[in-house]
Amino acid sequence: QVQLVESGGGLVQAGGSLRLSCASSRSIFSFNSMGWYRQAPGNQRELVASINSGSSTNYADSVKGRFTISRDNAKNTVYLQMNSLKPEDTAVYYCNAEIIVYNYWGQGTQVTVSS
């Protein structure tokens, strides 16, 4: 079992920045990948960004150039730096860990961007 705890969400004006953190209860060194997903009301959950064990990254087109995912294996933590935030970035953001064939989720953190 793995517990993932997100933090860093909140209310920010358009153009502002936030940094989300996802702390794992286990070492993330051997995880296949970790990622951030988001879900806005009435929408499906969508991938925002992911980073694999080799630190290769993948981003949704809507956040490329604005968001950066990174990992700190020593702290068992993954981060999502979000810059130039837009109202359409408003959603609950979830941390995900893929370990072999299993997926684990955090409880989510709300990000609200006001116009």
C-alpha atoms as a printed R data frame, in Angstrom:
    type eleno elety resid chain resno       x      y       z
1   ATOM     1    CA   GLN     A     1   0.000  0.000   0.000
2   ATOM     2    CA   VAL     A     2   1.014  3.566  -0.681
3   ATOM     3    CA   GLN     A     3  -0.434  6.737   0.770
4   ATOM     4    CA   LEU     A     4  -0.155  9.892  -1.274
5   ATOM     5    CA   VAL     A     5  -0.801 13.255   0.340
6   ATOM     6    CA   GLU     A     6  -1.213 16.354  -1.798
7   ATOM     7    CA   SER     A     7  -0.759 19.911  -0.619
8   ATOM     8    CA   GLY     A     8  -0.316 23.368  -2.062
9   ATOM     9    CA   GLY     A     9  -3.687 24.022  -3.622
10  ATOM    10    CA   GLY     A    10  -5.632 27.213  -3.097
11  ATOM    11    CA   LEU     A    11  -7.134 30.305  -4.639
12  ATOM    12    CA   VAL     A    12  -5.028 32.401  -6.994
13  ATOM    13    CA   GLN     A    13  -5.666 35.126  -9.535
14  ATOM    14    CA   ALA     A    14  -5.200 34.503 -13.233
15  ATOM    15    CA   GLY     A    15  -1.542 34.827 -14.158
16  ATOM    16    CA   GLY     A    16  -0.418 33.686 -10.740
17  ATOM    17    CA   SER     A    17   1.502 30.617  -9.638
18  ATOM    18    CA   LEU     A    18   1.091 27.680  -7.304
19  ATOM    19    CA   ARG     A    19   3.261 24.701  -6.448
20  ATOM    20    CA   LEU     A    20   1.600 21.418  -5.611
21  ATOM    21    CA   SER     A    21   3.391 18.731  -3.626
22  ATOM    22    CA   CYS     A    22   2.668 15.026  -3.382
23  ATOM    23    CA   ALA     A    23   4.333 13.173  -0.547
24  ATOM    24    CA   SER     A    24   4.516  9.389  -0.713
25  ATOM    25    CA   SER     A    25   4.545  7.069   2.287
26  ATOM    26    CA   ARG     A    26   7.009  4.851   0.449
27  ATOM    27    CA   SER     A    27  10.155  5.448  -1.532
28  ATOM    28    CA   ILE     A    28   9.282  6.634  -5.026
29  ATOM    29    CA   PHE     A    29  12.607  5.582  -6.493
30  ATOM    30    CA   SER     A    30  11.245  2.404  -8.060
31  ATOM    31    CA   PHE     A    31   7.781  3.626  -8.991
32  ATOM    32    CA   ASN     A    32   7.036  3.212 -12.705
33  ATOM    33    CA   SER     A    33   5.789  6.763 -12.843
34  ATOM    34    CA   MET     A    34   4.057  9.480 -10.909
35  ATOM    35    CA   GLY     A    35   1.695 12.028 -12.241
36  ATOM    36    CA   TRP     A    36  -0.805 14.775 -11.670
37  ATOM    37    CA   TYR     A    37  -4.369 14.562 -12.916
38  ATOM    38    CA   ARG     A    38  -7.189 17.038 -12.591
39  ATOM    39    CA   GLN     A    39 -10.945 16.943 -12.653
40  ATOM    40    CA   ALA     A    40 -13.219 19.917 -13.091
41  ATOM    41    CA   PRO     A    41 -16.951 19.704 -12.304
42  ATOM    42    CA   GLY     A    42 -18.774 17.853 -15.072
43  ATOM    43    CA   ASN     A    43 -15.543 16.768 -16.721
44  ATOM    44    CA   GLN     A    44 -13.600 13.542 -16.786
45  ATOM    45    CA   ARG     A    45 -10.341 13.231 -14.921
46  ATOM    46    CA   GLU     A    46  -7.483 14.119 -17.233
47  ATOM    47    CA   LEU     A    47  -3.728 13.758 -17.171
48  ATOM    48    CA   VAL     A    48  -1.885 17.003 -16.547
49  ATOM    49    CA   ALA     A    49   1.715 15.807 -16.302
50  ATOM    50    CA   SER     A    50   3.696 12.682 -15.518
51  ATOM    51    CA   ILE     A    51   7.278 11.754 -14.758
52  ATOM    52    CA   ASN     A    52   8.730  8.266 -14.938
53  ATOM    53    CA   SER     A    53  11.519  6.559 -13.028
54  ATOM    54    CA   GLY     A    54  14.040  7.900 -15.539
55  ATOM    55    CA   SER     A    55  12.684 11.424 -15.037
56  ATOM    56    CA   SER     A    56  11.219 11.643 -18.518
57  ATOM    57    CA   THR     A    57   8.203 13.917 -18.490
58  ATOM    58    CA   ASN     A    58   4.949 14.169 -20.361
59  ATOM    59    CA   TYR     A    59   2.495 17.086 -20.399
60  ATOM    60    CA   ALA     A    60  -0.989 17.773 -21.597
61  ATOM    61    CA   ASP     A    61  -0.952 20.219 -24.498
62  ATOM    62    CA   SER     A    62  -3.007 22.696 -22.470
63  ATOM    63    CA   VAL     A    63  -0.261 23.107 -19.840
64  ATOM    64    CA   LYS     A    64   2.926 22.809 -21.896
65  ATOM    65    CA   GLY     A    65   5.226 25.743 -21.247
66  ATOM    66    CA   ARG     A    66   3.341 26.727 -18.091
67  ATOM    67    CA   PHE     A    67   3.555 23.707 -15.764
68  ATOM    68    CA   THR     A    68   6.621 21.748 -14.690
69  ATOM    69    CA   ILE     A    69   6.624 18.369 -12.955
70  ATOM    70    CA   SER     A    70   9.635 17.280 -10.929
71  ATOM    71    CA   ARG     A    71  10.556 14.675  -8.360
72  ATOM    72    CA   ASP     A    72  12.786 14.534  -5.303
73  ATOM    73    CA   ASN     A    73  13.557 10.902  -4.589
74  ATOM    74    CA   ALA     A    74  15.260 11.764  -1.302
75  ATOM    75    CA   LYS     A    75  12.044 13.366  -0.030
76  ATOM    76    CA   ASN     A    76   9.706 10.863  -1.723
77  ATOM    77    CA   THR     A    77   7.887 13.829  -3.175
78  ATOM    78    CA   VAL     A    78   6.678 14.929  -6.589
79  ATOM    79    CA   TYR     A    79   5.950 18.549  -7.384
80  ATOM    80    CA   LEU     A    80   3.889 20.409  -9.930
81  ATOM    81    CA   GLN     A    81   4.946 24.001 -10.481
82  ATOM    82    CA   MET     A    82   2.080 25.855 -12.121
83  ATOM    83    CA   ASN     A    83   2.747 29.273 -13.654
84  ATOM    84    CA   SER     A    84   0.616 31.629 -15.715
85  ATOM    85    CA   LEU     A    85  -2.507 30.033 -14.303
86  ATOM    86    CA   LYS     A    86  -5.779 30.447 -16.162
87  ATOM    87    CA   PRO     A    87  -9.383 30.160 -14.956
88  ATOM    88    CA   GLU     A    88  -9.700 26.967 -17.015
89  ATOM    89    CA   ASP     A    89  -7.027 25.385 -14.794
90  ATOM    90    CA   THR     A    90  -9.568 25.374 -11.959
91  ATOM    91    CA   ALA     A    91 -10.069 21.787 -10.805
92  ATOM    92    CA   VAL     A    92  -9.303 19.259  -8.127
93  ATOM    93    CA   TYR     A    93  -5.759 18.039  -8.702
94  ATOM    94    CA   TYR     A    94  -4.916 14.444  -7.858
95  ATOM    95    CA   CYS     A    95  -1.551 12.800  -7.430
96  ATOM    96    CA   ASN     A    96  -1.110  9.352  -8.967
97  ATOM    97    CA   ALA     A    97   1.536  6.673  -8.523
98  ATOM    98    CA   GLU     A    98   1.897  3.752 -10.891
99  ATOM    99    CA   ILE     A    99   3.644  0.784  -9.283
100 ATOM   100    CA   ILE     A   100   3.938 -2.291 -11.497
101 ATOM   101    CA   VAL     A   101   0.272 -2.861 -12.401
102 ATOM   102    CA   TYR     A   102  -1.270 -0.892  -9.557
103 ATOM   103    CA   ASN     A   103  -2.394  2.704  -9.427
104 ATOM   104    CA   TYR     A   104  -2.644  4.740  -6.248
105 ATOM   105    CA   TRP     A   105  -4.362  8.084  -5.779
106 ATOM   106    CA   GLY     A   106  -4.195 10.916  -3.336
107 ATOM   107    CA   GLN     A   107  -7.270 12.598  -1.903
108 ATOM   108    CA   GLY     A   108  -6.960 15.624  -4.158
109 ATOM   109    CA   THR     A   109  -6.332 19.310  -3.635
110 ATOM   110    CA   GLN     A   110  -8.492 22.127  -4.953
111 ATOM   111    CA   VAL     A   111  -7.005 24.729  -7.261
112 ATOM   112    CA   THR     A   112  -9.180 27.727  -8.055
113 ATOM   113    CA   VAL     A   113  -8.061 30.423 -10.480
114 ATOM   114    CA   SER     A   114 -10.090 33.626 -10.483
115 ATOM   115    CA   SER     A   115 -10.339 35.876 -13.516
